[in-house]
Amino acid sequence: MAEKNPVPGTGGERYVPYEERDGNESIVYFTRDLSAAGLRKAYEQVAGEVRGRVGVKVHTGEQHGPNIIPREWVAELMAADLPGAAIVETNTYYDGDRYTTEKHRETLEVNGWTFAPVDILDEEGVTAFPVAGGKWFDAVHMGSHLADYDSLVVLTHFKGHTQGGFGGSAKNIGIGCADGRVGKAEIHTTPGSDDQWDIKTEEFMERMMESAKAVCDHFGRRITFVNVMRNMSVSCDCEGTAAAPVVTPNVGILASTDILALDQACVDLVYAMREEDHHDLVERMETRHGLRQLSYMRELGMGNWRYALLDLDALGARIEPADAVAHVVPFAG
C-alpha cells in the first residue's frame, strides 16, 4: 500500500560503479550494428515469451522529429518478426502534435507510421493498473487499450531527458503507456499545483518507475525490451525539431528481458566513454538526479543492476562496457 506521507529517496545524482553493486546477474545482448538487421538481431535474442496479441511500444515522435528510431527499421522488424502486431502509443500531457487523438493521428501520417496498425491506447479512456509495493501509488492509470494485449515489445530510443535525466525502457513505458490526462498528471504534477511540471528529481523518478513496474507486472514474462543508442540528444524525443543537437557518439543496440539490467547497461556504456564524448549526457543525467531511476527499480524488485554483456558481433562473447564503446567516433550526424 502507498505510504501516507512518502519521502523521496536520495542519491539520484550519484553513479554507482559496477564493483559496488551486489546481487545476481541478468543477460544483456549487444550489437554495434545500427540498422534494421541489427534491430532484428537484438530483438530475436529476447523474443521467446512474446505471443498472442502483441503491442509494440515505440516513440513515434513529434512531426519531423529527427532522432527517433527510424521507422524503416521498425517496419522491417514487424514484417519479419511481429506480423499482426500493432504499434501502441498514448496522447501527450503537453499541448503539441500528439495532444489529442486527432492531432496524434495526423502526426503519425506525417512521420510515416502507416505500415502497421497504430493503437492510441487512451483513445477510449483509462484503466487502473495496480502497483505492488509502491511508495507513491496503489494504482496508476494507463490507456485502457493496453489491457487488450497479451505481450508488449518495448522498442526504446535511449537518450537524455529534460525531466528524467535519461530516457530508457522504463521511461518509455512508465510515461509512454500512462494516459495523457490522468496517468501522466499523476507522475508530473502535484494535485492543485499551477506548475504542470512541479514534480522533479527523485520524486519524479520514483513515480515514473512505479508506473513502469505496473506495466511490467501486468505482462510478466510476456514483456521484452530493446534500447537503441543512436542520435542520443540530451533532449527527449517529445521536443521534436527543437531537441538539443546531438553530440554523444552512436553506440549500438542492446536487448534484455530485464528492464533494469538493460537501462543500467546503457547508462554504463555512456559512462564508459571518454569524458569529452559523454560529458553532456552524463551532466544531464546527474543534474536531474536521473540515476534514481536505476536504484529505485532495484528497490522495487524490477530486475538486477548487474549483468553479463554478450557481444552478438563476436558470437556472444562476454565483454565489458569499455569494450562496447571502444569503437565509437565523434557524432557526425
C-alpha positions as a LaTeX table, in Angstrom:
\begin{tabular}{lrrr}
\hline
Residue & $x$ (\AA) & $y$ (\AA) & $z$ (\AA) \\
\hline
Met1 & 0.00 & 0.00 & 0.00 \\
Ala2 & 1.21 & 3.50 & $-0.82$ \\
Glu3 & 2.65 & 5.42 & 2.12 \\
Lys4 & 0.60 & 8.21 & 3.72 \\
Asn5 & 3.48 & 10.69 & 3.76 \\
Pro6 & 6.08 & 9.33 & 1.36 \\
Val7 & 9.57 & 10.79 & 1.32 \\
Pro8 & 11.67 & 10.60 & $-1.84$ \\
Gly9 & 14.92 & 8.69 & $-1.75$ \\
Thr10 & 18.28 & 10.31 & $-2.36$ \\
Gly11 & 21.41 & 9.78 & $-4.43$ \\
Gly12 & 19.96 & 10.27 & $-7.90$ \\
Glu13 & 22.98 & 12.34 & $-8.86$ \\
Arg14 & 25.49 & 9.60 & $-7.99$ \\
Tyr15 & 26.63 & 6.91 & $-10.42$ \\
Val16 & 27.23 & 3.54 & $-8.73$ \\
Pro17 & 30.22 & 1.73 & $-10.27$ \\
Tyr18 & 29.76 & $-1.94$ & $-11.17$ \\
Glu19 & 32.12 & $-3.15$ & $-8.45$ \\
Glu20 & 29.89 & $-1.57$ & $-5.78$ \\
Arg21 & 26.78 & $-3.45$ & $-6.92$ \\
Asp22 & 25.62 & $-6.72$ & $-5.45$ \\
Gly23 & 23.13 & $-9.43$ & $-6.38$ \\
Asn24 & 22.57 & $-11.68$ & $-9.36$ \\
Glu25 & 23.41 & $-11.01$ & $-12.99$ \\
Ser26 & 20.99 & $-10.86$ & $-15.92$ \\
Ile27 & 21.83 & $-11.20$ & $-19.61$ \\
Val28 & 22.06 & $-8.13$ & $-21.85$ \\
Tyr29 & 22.77 & $-8.59$ & $-25.57$ \\
Phe30 & 24.72 & $-6.02$ & $-27.58$ \\
Thr31 & 25.41 & $-5.29$ & $-31.24$ \\
Arg32 & 27.18 & $-2.37$ & $-32.87$ \\
Asp33 & 25.00 & $-2.87$ & $-35.97$ \\
Leu34 & 22.80 & 0.23 & $-36.11$ \\
Ser35 & 20.46 & $-0.92$ & $-38.86$ \\
Ala36 & 17.21 & $-2.78$ & $-39.38$ \\
Ala37 & 19.23 & $-6.00$ & $-39.41$ \\
Gly38 & 20.84 & $-5.06$ & $-36.10$ \\
Leu39 & 17.46 & $-4.30$ & $-34.55$ \\
Arg40 & 16.15 & $-7.70$ & $-35.65$ \\
Lys41 & 19.28 & $-9.45$ & $-34.39$ \\
Ala42 & 18.94 & $-7.88$ & $-30.95$ \\
Tyr43 & 15.19 & $-8.45$ & $-30.68$ \\
Glu44 & 15.40 & $-12.09$ & $-31.69$ \\
Gln45 & 17.57 & $-12.84$ & $-28.65$ \\
Val46 & 14.78 & $-11.80$ & $-26.27$ \\
Ala47 & 11.61 & $-12.72$ & $-28.16$ \\
Gly48 & 10.97 & $-16.10$ & $-26.60$ \\
Glu49 & 7.93 & $-15.31$ & $-24.44$ \\
Val50 & 6.20 & $-12.93$ & $-26.87$ \\
Arg51 & 2.92 & $-14.41$ & $-28.06$ \\
Gly52 & $-0.78$ & $-13.71$ & $-28.56$ \\
Arg53 & $-1.90$ & $-10.18$ & $-29.32$ \\
Val54 & 1.31 & $-8.13$ & $-29.38$ \\
Gly55 & 1.78 & $-4.40$ & $-28.88$ \\
Val56 & 4.99 & $-2.65$ & $-29.94$ \\
Lys57 & 5.66 & 0.39 & $-27.73$ \\
Val58 & 7.81 & 2.83 & $-29.65$ \\
His59 & 8.07 & 6.63 & $-29.53$ \\
Thr60 & 6.70 & 7.73 & $-32.91$ \\
Gly61 & 7.82 & 11.34 & $-32.42$ \\
Glu62 & 6.58 & 14.85 & $-32.89$ \\
Gln63 & 6.20 & 15.97 & $-36.50$ \\
His64 & 9.54 & 15.57 & $-38.31$ \\
Gly65 & 11.32 & 14.66 & $-35.08$ \\
Pro66 & 14.91 & 13.88 & $-36.11$ \\
Asn67 & 16.18 & 11.38 & $-33.54$ \\
Ile68 & 13.58 & 8.63 & $-33.12$ \\
Ile69 & 14.24 & 5.02 & $-34.12$ \\
Pro70 & 13.97 & 5.02 & $-37.93$ \\
Arg71 & 10.53 & 3.84 & $-38.92$ \\
Glu72 & 12.06 & 1.73 & $-41.72$ \\
Trp73 & 13.86 & $-0.34$ & $-39.09$ \\
Val74 & 10.66 & $-0.87$ & $-37.14$ \\
Ala75 & 8.73 & $-1.73$ & $-40.31$ \\
Glu76 & 11.26 & $-4.41$ & $-41.25$ \\
Leu77 & 11.27 & $-5.86$ & $-37.74$ \\
Met78 & 7.49 & $-6.03$ & $-37.57$ \\
Ala79 & 7.11 & $-7.53$ & $-41.04$ \\
Ala80 & 9.67 & $-10.24$ & $-40.33$ \\
Asp81 & 9.28 & $-10.99$ & $-36.63$ \\
Leu82 & 5.99 & $-9.48$ & $-35.45$ \\
Pro83 & 3.37 & $-9.92$ & $-38.19$ \\
Gly84 & $-0.04$ & $-8.89$ & $-36.93$ \\
Ala85 & 1.35 & $-6.76$ & $-34.10$ \\
Ala86 & 0.22 & $-3.16$ & $-33.55$ \\
Ile87 & 2.24 & $-0.11$ & $-32.60$ \\
Val88 & 0.89 & 1.29 & $-29.33$ \\
Glu89 & 1.12 & 4.91 & $-28.18$ \\
Thr90 & $-0.67$ & 7.36 & $-25.89$ \\
Asn91 & $-1.54$ & 11.02 & $-26.21$ \\
Thr92 & 0.74 & 13.57 & $-24.58$ \\
Tyr93 & 0.29 & 15.60 & $-21.40$ \\
Tyr94 & 1.59 & 18.76 & $-23.07$ \\
Asp95 & $-0.15$ & 20.62 & $-25.89$ \\
Gly96 & 1.70 & 19.56 & $-29.02$ \\
Asp97 & 1.43 & 17.45 & $-32.14$ \\
Arg98 & 0.12 & 14.43 & $-30.20$ \\
Tyr99 & $-2.07$ & 16.11 & $-27.58$ \\
Thr100 & $-5.39$ & 14.85 & $-28.97$ \\
Thr101 & $-6.14$ & 11.64 & $-30.80$ \\
Glu102 & $-6.98$ & 13.58 & $-33.95$ \\
Lys103 & $-3.70$ & 15.54 & $-33.90$ \\
His104 & $-1.82$ & 12.39 & $-32.95$ \\
Arg105 & $-3.12$ & 10.51 & $-35.99$ \\
Glu106 & $-2.19$ & 13.42 & $-38.26$ \\
Thr107 & 1.34 & 13.31 & $-36.85$ \\
Leu108 & 1.58 & 9.56 & $-37.41$ \\
Glu109 & 0.73 & 10.17 & $-41.07$ \\
Val110 & 3.28 & 12.98 & $-41.39$ \\
Asn111 & 6.01 & 10.82 & $-39.84$ \\
Gly112 & 5.21 & 7.79 & $-41.97$ \\
Trp113 & 3.96 & 5.36 & $-39.33$ \\
Thr114 & 1.50 & 3.91 & $-41.81$ \\
Phe115 & 2.93 & 0.41 & $-42.35$ \\
Ala116 & 1.15 & $-1.16$ & $-39.36$ \\
Pro117 & $-1.92$ & $-0.51$ & $-37.20$ \\
Val118 & $-1.35$ & 2.15 & $-34.54$ \\
Asp119 & $-3.45$ & 1.84 & $-31.41$ \\
Ile120 & $-3.68$ & 5.05 & $-29.39$ \\
Leu121 & $-4.19$ & 3.38 & $-26.05$ \\
Asp122 & $-6.07$ & 6.19 & $-24.33$ \\
Glu123 & $-8.37$ & 6.98 & $-27.25$ \\
Glu124 & $-11.27$ & 5.47 & $-25.29$ \\
Gly125 & $-10.23$ & 6.30 & $-21.75$ \\
Val126 & $-8.15$ & 4.86 & $-18.95$ \\
Thr127 & $-7.79$ & 1.77 & $-16.82$ \\
Ala128 & $-6.06$ & 1.35 & $-13.47$ \\
Phe129 & $-3.08$ & $-0.99$ & $-13.15$ \\
Pro130 & $-2.06$ & $-1.94$ & $-9.58$ \\
Val131 & 1.38 & $-1.03$ & $-8.22$ \\
Ala132 & 2.78 & $-3.74$ & $-5.95$ \\
Gly133 & 4.91 & $-2.32$ & $-3.15$ \\
Gly134 & 4.63 & 1.26 & $-4.31$ \\
Lys135 & 5.56 & 4.24 & $-2.15$ \\
Trp136 & 3.55 & 6.81 & $-4.11$ \\
Phe137 & 0.76 & 4.79 & $-5.72$ \\
Asp138 & $-1.53$ & 1.86 & $-5.12$ \\
Ala139 & $-2.51$ & 2.04 & $-8.79$ \\
Val140 & $-1.63$ & 4.08 & $-11.85$ \\
His141 & $-3.73$ & 4.95 & $-14.88$ \\
Met142 & $-2.90$ & 3.61 & $-18.32$ \\
Gly143 & $-4.56$ & 3.94 & $-21.69$ \\
Ser144 & $-7.44$ & 1.47 & $-21.47$ \\
His145 & $-6.48$ & $-0.45$ & $-24.61$ \\
Leu146 & $-3.23$ & $-1.64$ & $-23.00$ \\
Ala147 & $-5.20$ & $-4.29$ & $-21.15$ \\
Asp148 & $-6.24$ & $-5.80$ & $-24.51$ \\
Tyr149 & $-2.71$ & $-7.03$ & $-25.28$ \\
Asp150 & $-1.10$ & $-10.33$ & $-24.31$ \\
Ser151 & 2.51 & $-9.24$ & $-24.87$ \\
Leu152 & 4.45 & $-5.99$ & $-25.13$ \\
Val153 & 7.65 & $-5.38$ & $-27.10$ \\
Val154 & 9.32 & $-2.18$ & $-25.86$ \\
Leu155 & 11.50 & $-0.54$ & $-28.52$ \\
Thr156 & 13.23 & 2.45 & $-26.98$ \\
His157 & 15.41 & 5.24 & $-28.32$ \\
Phe158 & 17.84 & 5.70 & $-25.43$ \\
Lys159 & 18.66 & 9.40 & $-24.97$ \\
Gly160 & 18.69 & 12.23 & $-22.47$ \\
His161 & 15.52 & 13.67 & $-20.98$ \\
Thr162 & 14.66 & 17.12 & $-19.69$ \\
Gln163 & 12.98 & 15.84 & $-16.52$ \\
Gly164 & 14.22 & 12.27 & $-16.19$ \\
Gly165 & 17.89 & 12.84 & $-16.99$ \\
Phe166 & 17.74 & 9.95 & $-19.41$ \\
Gly167 & 15.00 & 8.06 & $-21.17$ \\
Gly168 & 15.31 & 4.28 & $-21.40$ \\
Ser169 & 12.85 & 1.42 & $-21.46$ \\
Ala170 & 11.43 & 2.31 & $-18.04$ \\
Lys171 & 10.62 & 5.84 & $-19.14$ \\
Asn172 & 9.15 & 4.54 & $-22.40$ \\
Ile173 & 6.52 & 2.51 & $-20.58$ \\
Gly174 & 6.26 & 4.45 & $-17.30$ \\
Ile175 & 5.34 & 7.67 & $-19.09$ \\
Gly176 & 4.56 & 6.32 & $-22.54$ \\
Cys177 & 1.78 & 3.90 & $-21.51$ \\
Ala178 & 0.20 & 6.27 & $-18.97$ \\
Asp179 & $-2.76$ & 8.08 & $-20.46$ \\
Gly180 & $-2.37$ & 11.70 & $-21.47$ \\
Arg181 & $-4.67$ & 13.29 & $-18.89$ \\
Val182 & $-4.79$ & 11.24 & $-15.68$ \\
Gly183 & $-1.81$ & 8.88 & $-15.66$ \\
Lys184 & 0.81 & 11.36 & $-16.82$ \\
Ala185 & $-0.55$ & 14.00 & $-14.43$ \\
Glu186 & $-0.12$ & 11.57 & $-11.53$ \\
Ile187 & 3.58 & 11.38 & $-12.34$ \\
His188 & 4.32 & 15.00 & $-13.28$ \\
Thr189 & 2.03 & 17.24 & $-11.20$ \\
Thr190 & 1.12 & 17.71 & $-7.55$ \\
Pro191 & $-2.70$ & 17.95 & $-7.33$ \\
Gly192 & $-3.73$ & 21.61 & $-7.22$ \\
Ser193 & $-0.37$ & 22.91 & $-8.43$ \\
Asp194 & $-0.25$ & 25.68 & $-11.03$ \\
Asp195 & 3.00 & 24.21 & $-12.35$ \\
Gln196 & 2.31 & 21.29 & $-14.67$ \\
Trp197 & 5.86 & 20.01 & $-14.20$ \\
Asp198 & 6.40 & 20.68 & $-10.49$ \\
Ile199 & 7.40 & 17.12 & $-9.53$ \\
Lys200 & 11.12 & 16.74 & $-10.17$ \\
Thr201 & 14.31 & 14.85 & $-9.28$ \\
Glu202 & 13.99 & 11.78 & $-7.05$ \\
Glu203 & 10.24 & 12.01 & $-6.53$ \\
Phe204 & 9.63 & 12.19 & $-10.27$ \\
Met205 & 11.93 & 9.21 & $-10.90$ \\
Glu206 & 10.18 & 7.14 & $-8.27$ \\
Arg207 & 6.70 & 7.91 & $-9.55$ \\
Met208 & 7.78 & 7.10 & $-13.10$ \\
Met209 & 9.36 & 3.80 & $-12.02$ \\
Glu210 & 6.24 & 2.76 & $-10.10$ \\
Ser211 & 4.25 & 3.35 & $-13.28$ \\
Ala212 & 6.75 & 1.24 & $-15.23$ \\
Lys213 & 6.53 & $-1.50$ & $-12.61$ \\
Ala214 & 2.76 & $-1.66$ & $-13.03$ \\
Val215 & 3.23 & $-2.34$ & $-16.75$ \\
Cys216 & 5.96 & $-4.93$ & $-16.17$ \\
Asp217 & 3.90 & $-6.74$ & $-13.55$ \\
His218 & 0.85 & $-6.79$ & $-15.81$ \\
Phe219 & 2.69 & $-8.53$ & $-18.65$ \\
Gly220 & 5.01 & $-10.67$ & $-16.53$ \\
Arg221 & 7.24 & $-12.81$ & $-18.75$ \\
Arg222 & 5.49 & $-11.52$ & $-21.89$ \\
Ile223 & 7.29 & $-8.18$ & $-21.99$ \\
Thr224 & 10.72 & $-7.63$ & $-23.50$ \\
Phe225 & 13.00 & $-4.67$ & $-24.13$ \\
Val226 & 15.32 & $-3.27$ & $-26.82$ \\
Asn227 & 17.25 & 0.02 & $-26.45$ \\
Val228 & 18.77 & 1.81 & $-29.45$ \\
Met229 & 21.76 & 4.01 & $-28.55$ \\
Arg230 & 21.75 & 6.28 & $-31.60$ \\
Asn231 & 21.26 & 10.06 & $-32.03$ \\
Met232 & 21.37 & 10.49 & $-28.27$ \\
Ser233 & 20.40 & 14.12 & $-27.75$ \\
Val234 & 20.18 & 15.32 & $-24.16$ \\
Ser235 & 16.58 & 16.18 & $-25.07$ \\
Cys236 & 13.61 & 13.85 & $-25.11$ \\
Asp237 & 12.05 & 12.95 & $-28.46$ \\
Cys238 & 8.98 & 14.87 & $-27.28$ \\
Glu239 & 10.92 & 18.05 & $-28.11$ \\
Gly240 & 10.95 & 17.12 & $-31.80$ \\
Thr241 & 12.87 & 19.50 & $-34.04$ \\
Ala242 & 13.63 & 21.72 & $-31.02$ \\
Ala243 & 15.78 & 19.00 & $-29.41$ \\
Ala244 & 19.33 & 19.97 & $-28.50$ \\
Pro245 & 21.90 & 18.99 & $-31.14$ \\
Val246 & 23.35 & 15.50 & $-30.74$ \\
Val247 & 26.98 & 15.40 & $-29.57$ \\
Thr248 & 27.20 & 11.95 & $-27.93$ \\
Pro249 & 28.62 & 9.22 & $-30.20$ \\
Asn250 & 26.38 & 6.47 & $-31.53$ \\
Val251 & 26.97 & 3.11 & $-29.84$ \\
Gly252 & 24.69 & 0.25 & $-30.87$ \\
Ile253 & 21.61 & $-1.73$ & $-29.87$ \\
Leu254 & 21.05 & $-3.60$ & $-26.60$ \\
Ala255 & 18.30 & $-6.03$ & $-25.59$ \\
Ser256 & 17.22 & $-7.88$ & $-22.46$ \\
Thr257 & 14.22 & $-9.36$ & $-20.72$ \\
Asp258 & 15.37 & $-7.48$ & $-17.58$ \\
Ile259 & 14.37 & $-3.81$ & $-17.77$ \\
Leu260 & 16.73 & $-2.70$ & $-15.01$ \\
Ala261 & 19.74 & $-4.55$ & $-16.40$ \\
Leu262 & 19.11 & $-3.07$ & $-19.83$ \\
Asp263 & 18.73 & 0.56 & $-18.75$ \\
Gln264 & 21.67 & 0.14 & $-16.36$ \\
Ala265 & 23.85 & $-1.27$ & $-19.16$ \\
Cys266 & 23.04 & 1.68 & $-21.41$ \\
Val267 & 23.96 & 4.11 & $-18.64$ \\
Asp268 & 27.17 & 2.16 & $-18.02$ \\
Leu269 & 28.11 & 2.38 & $-21.70$ \\
Val270 & 27.65 & 6.15 & $-21.60$ \\
Tyr271 & 29.88 & 6.43 & $-18.52$ \\
Ala272 & 32.47 & 4.15 & $-20.16$ \\
Met273 & 33.02 & 6.66 & $-22.99$ \\
Arg274 & 35.74 & 9.28 & $-22.89$ \\
Glu275 & 34.81 & 12.35 & $-20.85$ \\
Glu276 & 34.69 & 14.58 & $-23.91$ \\
Asp277 & 32.24 & 12.17 & $-25.56$ \\
His278 & 29.88 & 11.62 & $-22.65$ \\
His279 & 30.07 & 14.97 & $-20.83$ \\
Asp280 & 26.75 & 16.44 & $-21.96$ \\
Leu281 & 24.69 & 13.30 & $-21.43$ \\
Val282 & 26.26 & 12.50 & $-18.06$ \\
Glu283 & 25.67 & 16.08 & $-16.94$ \\
Arg284 & 22.01 & 15.78 & $-17.93$ \\
Met285 & 21.61 & 12.51 & $-16.00$ \\
Glu286 & 23.29 & 13.77 & $-12.86$ \\
Thr287 & 21.79 & 17.28 & $-12.69$ \\
Arg288 & 18.28 & 15.82 & $-13.00$ \\
His289 & 19.08 & 13.09 & $-10.46$ \\
Gly290 & 18.08 & 10.60 & $-13.14$ \\
Leu291 & 20.18 & 7.75 & $-11.74$ \\
Arg292 & 17.48 & 7.34 & $-9.09$ \\
Gln293 & 15.55 & 5.51 & $-11.81$ \\
Leu294 & 18.02 & 2.64 & $-11.53$ \\
Ser295 & 18.34 & 2.43 & $-7.75$ \\
Tyr296 & 14.57 & 2.64 & $-7.29$ \\
Met297 & 13.89 & $-0.09$ & $-9.85$ \\
Arg298 & 16.22 & $-2.25$ & $-7.79$ \\
Glu299 & 14.35 & $-1.38$ & $-4.58$ \\
Leu300 & 11.07 & $-2.28$ & $-6.29$ \\
Gly301 & 12.43 & $-5.67$ & $-7.33$ \\
Met302 & 12.17 & $-4.93$ & $-11.05$ \\
Gly303 & 15.42 & $-6.67$ & $-12.01$ \\
Asn304 & 19.16 & $-6.83$ & $-11.50$ \\
Trp305 & 21.64 & $-3.97$ & $-11.79$ \\
Arg306 & 24.43 & $-6.47$ & $-12.52$ \\
Tyr307 & 24.54 & $-8.22$ & $-15.88$ \\
Ala308 & 26.61 & $-10.14$ & $-18.40$ \\
Leu309 & 27.01 & $-8.09$ & $-21.59$ \\
Leu310 & 27.11 & $-10.51$ & $-24.55$ \\
Asp311 & 28.55 & $-9.31$ & $-27.85$ \\
Leu312 & 26.41 & $-10.54$ & $-30.75$ \\
Asp313 & 29.12 & $-9.38$ & $-33.16$ \\
Ala314 & 31.58 & $-11.81$ & $-31.53$ \\
Leu315 & 29.48 & $-14.99$ & $-31.23$ \\
Gly316 & 28.06 & $-13.94$ & $-27.87$ \\
Ala317 & 31.37 & $-13.42$ & $-26.08$ \\
Arg318 & 31.12 & $-11.60$ & $-22.76$ \\
Ile319 & 32.56 & $-8.09$ & $-22.89$ \\
Glu320 & 32.88 & $-5.09$ & $-20.61$ \\
Pro321 & 31.19 & $-1.72$ & $-21.20$ \\
Ala322 & 34.55 & $-0.23$ & $-22.19$ \\
Asp323 & 34.86 & $-2.85$ & $-24.93$ \\
Ala324 & 31.40 & $-1.97$ & $-26.22$ \\
Val325 & 32.30 & 1.69 & $-26.71$ \\
Ala326 & 35.89 & 1.27 & $-27.88$ \\
His327 & 34.74 & 1.72 & $-31.49$ \\
Val328 & 32.81 & 4.96 & $-31.06$ \\
Val329 & 33.71 & 8.08 & $-33.02$ \\
Pro330 & 32.52 & 11.66 & $-32.58$ \\
Phe331 & 28.94 & 12.14 & $-33.70$ \\
Ala332 & 28.78 & 13.38 & $-37.28$ \\
Gly333 & 25.05 & 13.42 & $-37.98$ \\
\hline
\end{tabular}
